[in-house]
Amino acid sequence: MPKYCRAPHCSNAAGQARPPARRLSFYKFPLHDAARLRQWLTQMRRENWVPTRHQHLCSDHFEPSCFQYRWGVRYLRPDAIPTIF
């Protein structure tokens, strides 16, 4: 199943050509953490929308400080909140 960003007005999808310096990654909504999910949806201005486990946000909606790197792999911090819309 292809990954698409579910942020309003974002058309990013997995497999799109991008320069290496602007690599794109996708992150699932924190469905297991109700408080954090509420923060994500508030930032997106979609408080009445409920994402499914198959929906994602792309890395373009997170500040650089929201990521941590281990062994050259970029991970989203457990407390990260998207703020760029």
C-alpha positions as CSV (number, residue, x, y, z in Angstrom):
1,M,0.0,0.0,0.0
2,P,1.6,3.3,-1.0
3,K,2.2,6.0,1.6
4,Y,0.6,9.4,1.3
5,C,0.8,12.3,3.6
6,R,-2.6,13.1,5.2
7,A,-1.8,16.7,6.1
8,P,-4.2,19.2,4.5
9,H,-2.8,20.6,1.2
10,C,0.2,18.2,1.2
11,S,0.7,16.0,-1.8
12,N,3.8,14.1,-0.7
13,A,3.8,10.4,-1.5
14,A,6.4,7.7,-1.1
15,G,8.5,7.2,-4.2
16,Q,8.5,10.8,-5.4
17,A,11.8,12.0,-6.7
18,R,13.6,14.4,-4.3
19,P,17.1,15.6,-3.8
20,P,19.1,13.5,-1.3
21,A,19.3,16.4,1.1
22,R,15.5,16.6,1.3
23,R,14.7,13.0,1.8
24,L,11.2,12.2,2.8
25,S,10.0,9.8,5.4
26,F,6.5,8.9,6.7
27,Y,5.3,8.5,10.3
28,K,2.1,6.8,11.6
29,F,-0.2,8.7,13.8
30,P,0.2,7.9,17.5
31,L,-3.1,6.0,17.8
32,H,-2.0,4.4,21.1
33,D,-1.4,7.7,22.8
34,A,-4.7,9.7,23.0
35,A,-3.1,12.9,24.4
36,R,-0.4,13.0,21.8
37,L,-2.9,12.2,19.0
38,R,-5.1,15.1,20.1
39,Q,-2.0,17.4,19.8
40,W,-1.2,16.2,16.3
41,L,-4.8,16.7,15.2
42,T,-5.0,20.1,16.8
43,Q,-1.8,21.2,15.0
44,M,-3.3,19.9,11.7
45,R,-6.6,21.7,12.5
46,R,-8.5,18.5,12.1
47,E,-9.8,17.9,15.6
48,N,-12.9,16.0,14.4
49,W,-11.1,13.6,12.1
50,V,-9.9,10.2,13.2
51,P,-6.9,8.7,11.3
52,T,-6.6,5.0,10.7
53,R,-3.5,2.8,11.3
54,H,-2.7,3.0,7.6
55,Q,-2.4,6.8,7.4
56,H,0.8,8.9,7.8
57,L,2.3,12.3,8.1
58,C,5.4,13.1,6.2
59,S,8.6,14.5,7.6
60,D,8.0,17.9,6.0
61,H,5.6,18.7,8.9
62,F,8.2,18.2,11.7
63,E,11.0,20.5,12.9
64,P,14.5,19.1,12.6
65,S,14.6,18.9,16.5
66,C,11.8,16.3,16.3
67,F,14.2,13.7,14.9
68,Q,16.9,11.6,16.3
69,Y,19.5,9.6,14.4
70,R,20.8,6.1,15.2
71,W,23.2,4.3,13.0
72,G,22.5,6.7,10.1
73,V,18.7,6.2,10.4
74,R,16.3,9.0,11.1
75,Y,13.7,8.3,13.8
76,L,10.8,10.5,15.0
77,R,11.3,11.3,18.7
78,P,8.6,9.8,21.0
79,D,7.4,13.2,22.1
80,A,7.4,14.9,18.6
81,I,4.5,17.0,17.6
82,P,4.1,18.2,13.9
83,T,4.1,22.0,13.7
84,I,4.7,22.9,10.0
85,F,1.6,23.1,7.9
